[in-house]
Amino acid sequence: EKEGIRDGLYLRALCTGLDEVLDVYRSMVLSVERMALEDATMPLTSIAARTPDFELLLPALVALTEEVEVQRVHGCKVLD
């Protein structure tokens, strides 16, 4: 545990949710990687077509996690 970061039910739930979202992202990255390995001429647009769901989501999740860490948010404040 990092100094200043508290442990609690809400933070654990947030981490579980983040992990679930990132599992979907990791699966997509692995899928694109497999496709690229099978077809070295795969256009960049093929990759871009598979990532639009994450273009807005990932920066928002980074901002959320930074806010939780910097402000030491815990408890029901995580819901705000």
Secondary structure, 3 states (H helix, E strand, C coil): CCCCCCCCHHHHHHHHHHHHHHHHHHHHHHHHHHHHHHCCCCCHHHHHCCCHHHHHHHHHHHHHHHHHHHCCCCHHHHHC
